[in-house]
Amino acid sequence: PNPCEHGGTCENTAGSFTCNCARGYAGPRCEQDVNECGSNPCLNDATCLDQIGDYTCICMP
């Protein structure tokens, strides 16, 4: 079985393995959802909606 979560690919190394994570995930086994809103990418007081590997800015009228 693949020890890497969320569609990560497993690469065998000497005596161990490394996970190559899919976009939007991080961690030794790709178990962490990356918060793309963490860097406050939205301008003009828009609300940031975190998505898998992406984000959307929601502007108030």
PALUMNU-686815 format. One record per residue: residue in three letters; chain; x, y, z of N, C-alpha, C, O, CB in turn. Coordinates in steps of 0.02 Angstrom, whole numbers. Glycine has a CB too. Layout:
<nodes>
aa = ALA ch = A nX = X nY = Y nZ = Z caX = X caY = Y caZ = Z cX = X cY = Y cZ = Z oX = X oY = Y oZ = Z cbX = X cbY = Y cbZ = Z
...
</nodes>
This chain:
<nodes>
aa = PRO ch = A nX = 41 nY = -61 nZ = 0 caX = 0 caY = 0 caZ = 0 cX = 43 cY = 63 cZ = 0 oX = 99 oY = 63 oZ = 25 cbX = -47 cbY = 0 cbZ = 61
aa = ASN ch = A nX = 16 nY = 116 nZ = -28 caX = 51 caY = 180 caZ = -32 cX = 47 cY = 217 cZ = 35 oX = -8 oY = 232 oZ = 57 cbX = 21 cbY = 224 cbZ = -89
aa = PRO ch = A nX = 103 nY = 231 nZ = 67 caX = 102 caY = 267 caZ = 131 cX = 89 cY = 342 cZ = 123 oX = 78 oY = 377 oZ = 173 cbX = 167 cbY = 256 cbZ = 168
aa = CYS ch = A nX = 90 nY = 366 nZ = 61 caX = 79 caY = 437 caZ = 49 cX = 5 cY = 452 cZ = 40 oX = -30 oY = 417 oZ = 3 cbX = 119 cbY = 460 cbZ = -15
aa = GLU ch = A nX = -19 nY = 503 nZ = 75 caX = -90 caY = 521 caZ = 73 cX = -106 cY = 570 cZ = 18 oX = -61 oY = 600 oZ = -12 cbX = -111 cbY = 550 cbZ = 141
aa = HIS ch = A nX = -170 nY = 579 nZ = 4 caX = -196 caY = 630 caZ = -42 cX = -165 cY = 628 cZ = -111 oX = -151 oY = 680 oZ = -141 cbX = -186 cbY = 698 cbZ = -12
aa = GLY ch = A nX = -154 nY = 568 nZ = -137 caX = -129 caY = 561 caZ = -205 cX = -54 cY = 571 cZ = -213 oX = -30 oY = 577 oZ = -269 cbX = -164 cbY = 608 cbZ = -249
aa = GLY ch = A nX = -18 nY = 574 nZ = -157 caX = 55 caY = 581 caZ = -161 cX = 86 cY = 518 cZ = -190 oX = 58 oY = 463 oZ = -183 cbX = 85 cbY = 596 cbZ = -93
aa = THR ch = A nX = 143 nY = 525 nZ = -223 caX = 177 caY = 466 caZ = -250 cX = 236 cY = 448 cZ = -206 oX = 272 oY = 491 oZ = -181 cbX = 200 cbY = 480 cbZ = -322
aa = CYS ch = A nX = 246 nY = 384 nZ = -198 caX = 298 caY = 357 caZ = -154 cX = 360 cY = 342 cZ = -195 oX = 357 oY = 310 oZ = -247 cbX = 273 cbY = 295 cbZ = -117
aa = GLU ch = A nX = 418 nY = 365 nZ = -170 caX = 482 caY = 351 caZ = -203 cX = 526 cY = 314 cZ = -153 oX = 539 oY = 339 oZ = -98 cbX = 516 cbY = 417 cbZ = -227
aa = ASN ch = A nX = 548 nY = 255 nZ = -172 caX = 592 caY = 215 caZ = -129 cX = 661 cY = 247 cZ = -125 oX = 689 oY = 268 oZ = -175 cbX = 597 cbY = 143 cbZ = -154
aa = THR ch = A nX = 688 nY = 250 nZ = -64 caX = 756 caY = 273 caZ = -53 cX = 792 cY = 219 cZ = -14 oX = 762 oY = 169 oZ = 5 cbX = 757 cbY = 342 cbZ = -15
aa = ALA ch = A nX = 856 nY = 227 nZ = -1 caX = 895 caY = 177 caZ = 34 cX = 867 cY = 166 cZ = 105 oX = 878 oY = 207 oZ = 149 cbX = 969 cbY = 198 cbZ = 38
aa = GLY ch = A nX = 832 nY = 111 nZ = 114 caX = 805 caY = 93 caZ = 180 cX = 744 cY = 132 cZ = 202 oX = 722 oY = 125 oZ = 259 cbX = 858 cbY = 102 cbZ = 230
aa = SER ch = A nX = 716 nY = 173 nZ = 158 caX = 659 caY = 214 caZ = 177 cX = 619 cY = 233 cZ = 115 oX = 621 oY = 198 oZ = 64 cbX = 681 cbY = 277 cbZ = 216
aa = PHE ch = A nX = 583 nY = 288 nZ = 119 caX = 545 caY = 313 caZ = 62 cX = 535 cY = 388 cZ = 69 oX = 543 oY = 416 oZ = 123 cbX = 476 cbY = 276 cbZ = 56
aa = THR ch = A nX = 517 nY = 419 nZ = 14 caX = 501 caY = 490 caZ = 12 cX = 435 cY = 498 cZ = -24 oX = 423 oY = 465 oZ = -74 cbX = 557 cbY = 533 cbZ = -22
aa = CYS ch = A nX = 392 nY = 542 nZ = 2 caX = 329 caY = 556 caZ = -32 cX = 335 cY = 620 cZ = -73 oX = 358 oY = 671 oZ = -48 cbX = 271 cbY = 563 cbZ = 20
aa = ASN ch = A nX = 315 nY = 616 nZ = -136 caX = 310 caY = 675 caZ = -179 cX = 237 cY = 695 cZ = -178 oX = 195 oY = 661 oZ = -208 cbX = 337 cbY = 661 cbZ = -252
aa = CYS ch = A nX = 222 nY = 750 nZ = -145 caX = 153 caY = 770 caZ = -132 cX = 120 cY = 802 cZ = -193 oX = 152 oY = 836 oZ = -233 cbX = 150 cbY = 817 cbZ = -73
aa = ALA ch = A nX = 54 nY = 790 nZ = -198 caX = 14 caY = 823 caZ = -248 cX = 7 cY = 897 cZ = -229 oX = 16 oY = 915 oZ = -171 cbX = -56 cbY = 790 cbZ = -255
aa = ARG ch = A nX = -8 nY = 938 nZ = -277 caX = -16 caY = 1010 caZ = -266 cX = -67 cY = 1022 cZ = -211 oX = -122 oY = 994 oZ = -211 cbX = -38 cbY = 1046 cbZ = -332
aa = GLY ch = A nX = -49 nY = 1065 nZ = -164 caX = -94 caY = 1083 caZ = -109 cX = -83 cY = 1044 cZ = -45 oX = -116 oY = 1057 oZ = 5 cbX = -164 cbY = 1073 cbZ = -131
aa = TYR ch = A nX = -36 nY = 995 nZ = -46 caX = -23 caY = 955 caZ = 13 cX = 51 cY = 955 cZ = 29 oX = 93 oY = 964 oZ = -15 cbX = -48 cbY = 883 cbZ = 3
aa = ALA ch = A nX = 67 nY = 945 nZ = 93 caX = 136 caY = 945 caZ = 116 cX = 142 cY = 897 cZ = 175 oX = 93 oY = 868 oZ = 197 cbX = 160 cbY = 1016 cbZ = 137
aa = GLY ch = A nX = 204 nY = 888 nZ = 199 caX = 217 caY = 845 caZ = 256 cX = 252 cY = 781 cZ = 234 oX = 252 oY = 765 oZ = 174 cbX = 152 cbY = 828 cbZ = 292
aa = PRO ch = A nX = 281 nY = 745 nZ = 281 caX = 318 caY = 683 caZ = 265 cX = 276 cY = 632 cZ = 227 oX = 302 oY = 595 oZ = 185 cbX = 344 cbY = 652 cbZ = 328
aa = ARG ch = A nX = 211 nY = 630 nZ = 241 caX = 166 caY = 583 caZ = 207 cX = 110 cY = 619 cZ = 170 oX = 58 oY = 590 oZ = 155 cbX = 136 cbY = 533 cbZ = 257
aa = CYS ch = A nX = 121 nY = 682 nZ = 155 caX = 72 caY = 724 caZ = 119 cX = 7 cY = 730 cZ = 157 oX = -47 oY = 735 oZ = 128 cbX = 59 cbY = 695 cbZ = 49
aa = GLU ch = A nX = 12 nY = 730 nZ = 224 caX = -48 caY = 730 caZ = 266 cX = -74 cY = 799 cZ = 282 oX = -128 oY = 806 oZ = 311 cbX = -33 cbY = 694 cbZ = 329
aa = GLN ch = A nX = -37 nY = 851 nZ = 264 caX = -56 caY = 919 caZ = 282 cX = -83 cY = 958 cZ = 222 oX = -51 oY = 961 oZ = 170 cbX = 4 cbY = 957 cbZ = 313
aa = ASP ch = A nX = -142 nY = 988 nZ = 231 caX = -170 caY = 1031 caZ = 180 cX = -136 cY = 1099 cZ = 186 oX = -137 oY = 1130 oZ = 239 cbX = -249 cbY = 1038 cbZ = 188
aa = VAL ch = A nX = -105 nY = 1122 nZ = 132 caX = -71 caY = 1186 caZ = 132 cX = -124 cY = 1241 cZ = 131 oX = -171 oY = 1239 oZ = 91 cbX = -23 cbY = 1193 cbZ = 70
aa = ASN ch = A nX = -117 nY = 1290 nZ = 176 caX = -163 caY = 1347 caZ = 178 cX = -138 cY = 1401 cZ = 131 oX = -93 oY = 1440 oZ = 149 cbX = -171 cbY = 1374 cbZ = 251
aa = GLU ch = A nX = -166 nY = 1403 nZ = 71 caX = -144 caY = 1453 caZ = 22 cX = -164 cY = 1524 cZ = 42 oX = -139 oY = 1572 oZ = 13 cbX = -173 cbY = 1436 cbZ = -46
aa = CYS ch = A nX = -208 nY = 1531 nZ = 90 caX = -228 caY = 1598 caZ = 115 cX = -180 cY = 1623 cZ = 169 oX = -187 oY = 1680 oZ = 190 cbX = -300 cbY = 1595 cbZ = 142
aa = GLY ch = A nX = -134 nY = 1583 nZ = 190 caX = -88 caY = 1601 caZ = 245 cX = -46 cY = 1662 cZ = 231 oX = -26 oY = 1697 oZ = 278 cbX = -44 cbY = 1544 cbZ = 259
aa = SER ch = A nX = -33 nY = 1677 nZ = 168 caX = 8 caY = 1735 caZ = 151 cX = -35 cY = 1797 cZ = 137 oX = -9 oY = 1848 oZ = 113 cbX = 51 cbY = 1720 cbZ = 90
aa = ASN ch = A nX = -100 nY = 1794 nZ = 151 caX = -146 caY = 1850 caZ = 139 cX = -141 cY = 1876 cZ = 67 oX = -124 oY = 1934 oZ = 57 cbX = -132 cbY = 1907 cbZ = 189
aa = PRO ch = A nX = -156 nY = 1833 nZ = 18 caX = -146 caY = 1852 caZ = -52 cX = -200 cY = 1899 cZ = -80 oX = -190 oY = 1928 oZ = -134 cbX = -144 cbY = 1791 cbZ = -94
aa = CYS ch = A nX = -256 nY = 1906 nZ = -45 caX = -311 caY = 1947 caZ = -71 cX = -301 cY = 2021 cZ = -53 oX = -277 oY = 2038 oZ = 1 cbX = -379 cbY = 1922 cbZ = -44
aa = LEU ch = A nX = -320 nY = 2064 nZ = -100 caX = -313 caY = 2136 caZ = -90 cX = -381 cY = 2168 cZ = -74 oX = -433 oY = 2136 oZ = -81 cbX = -283 cbY = 2169 cbZ = -153
aa = ASN ch = A nX = -380 nY = 2231 nZ = -53 caX = -439 caY = 2272 caZ = -42 cX = -488 cY = 2240 cZ = 8 oX = -549 oY = 2243 oZ = -3 cbX = -474 cbY = 2284 cbZ = -107
aa = ASP ch = A nX = -463 nY = 2210 nZ = 61 caX = -504 caY = 2180 caZ = 114 cX = -548 cY = 2123 cZ = 89 oX = -599 oY = 2108 oZ = 121 cbX = -546 cbY = 2232 cbZ = 145
aa = ALA ch = A nX = -531 nY = 2091 nZ = 34 caX = -569 caY = 2034 caZ = 10 cX = -558 cY = 1975 cZ = 57 oX = -506 oY = 1970 oZ = 91 cbX = -548 cbY = 2015 cbZ = -63
aa = THR ch = A nX = -607 nY = 1929 nZ = 60 caX = -602 caY = 1869 caZ = 101 cX = -570 cY = 1814 cZ = 60 oX = -589 oY = 1802 oZ = 3 cbX = -672 cbY = 1848 cbZ = 127
aa = CYS ch = A nX = -521 nY = 1780 nZ = 89 caX = -486 caY = 1725 caZ = 55 cX = -520 cY = 1659 cZ = 71 oX = -531 oY = 1643 oZ = 130 cbX = -411 cbY = 1724 cbZ = 74
aa = LEU ch = A nX = -536 nY = 1620 nZ = 20 caX = -565 caY = 1554 caZ = 28 cX = -513 cY = 1503 cZ = 7 oX = -495 oY = 1498 oZ = -52 cbX = -631 cbY = 1546 cbZ = -15
aa = ASP ch = A nX = -487 nY = 1464 nZ = 56 caX = -436 caY = 1414 caZ = 43 cX = -466 cY = 1355 cZ = 6 oX = -519 oY = 1330 oZ = 25 cbX = -403 cbY = 1391 cbZ = 109
aa = GLN ch = A nX = -432 nY = 1332 nZ = -47 caX = -453 caY = 1274 caZ = -85 cX = -393 cY = 1227 cZ = -91 oX = -338 oY = 1245 oZ = -70 cbX = -481 cbY = 1293 cbZ = -155
aa = ILE ch = A nX = -403 nY = 1169 nZ = -119 caX = -348 caY = 1122 caZ = -127 cX = -301 cY = 1147 cZ = -182 oX = -319 oY = 1147 oZ = -240 cbX = -375 cbY = 1051 cbZ = -144
aa = GLY ch = A nX = -241 nY = 1169 nZ = -162 caX = -191 caY = 1192 caZ = -209 cX = -206 cY = 1260 cZ = -240 oX = -175 oY = 1279 oZ = -289 cbX = -183 cbY = 1143 cbZ = -263
aa = ASP ch = A nX = -254 nY = 1296 nZ = -212 caX = -274 caY = 1360 caZ = -241 cX = -311 cY = 1402 cZ = -189 oX = -319 oY = 1380 oZ = -132 cbX = -319 cbY = 1349 cbZ = -304
aa = TYR ch = A nX = -333 nY = 1460 nZ = -208 caX = -374 caY = 1502 caZ = -165 cX = -418 cY = 1546 cZ = -209 oX = -403 oY = 1556 oZ = -268 cbX = -330 cbY = 1545 cbZ = -117
aa = THR ch = A nX = -471 nY = 1572 nZ = -180 caX = -515 caY = 1619 caZ = -214 cX = -525 cY = 1679 cZ = -170 oX = -535 oY = 1672 oZ = -110 cbX = -584 cbY = 1585 cbZ = -232
aa = CYS ch = A nX = -523 nY = 1738 nZ = -199 caX = -536 caY = 1800 caZ = -163 cX = -609 cY = 1819 cZ = -174 oX = -632 oY = 1823 oZ = -231 cbX = -488 cbY = 1857 cbZ = -185
aa = ILE ch = A nX = -644 nY = 1831 nZ = -119 caX = -714 caY = 1851 caZ = -123 cX = -718 cY = 1924 cZ = -103 oX = -704 oY = 1943 oZ = -46 cbX = -760 cbY = 1806 cbZ = -76
aa = CYS ch = A nX = -738 nY = 1965 nZ = -152 caX = -742 caY = 2037 caZ = -140 cX = -811 cY = 2057 cZ = -115 oX = -862 oY = 2032 oZ = -139 cbX = -725 cbY = 2076 cbZ = -205
aa = MET ch = A nX = -812 nY = 2101 nZ = -67 caX = -875 caY = 2127 caZ = -41 cX = -899 cY = 2184 cZ = -86 oX = -859 oY = 2224 oZ = -109 cbX = -867 cbY = 2151 cbZ = 33
aa = PRO ch = A nX = -965 nY = 2187 nZ = -98 caX = -992 caY = 2241 caZ = -141 cX = -986 cY = 2309 cZ = -108 oX = -1006 oY = 2359 oZ = -137 cbX = -1065 cbY = 2228 cbZ = -158
</nodes>
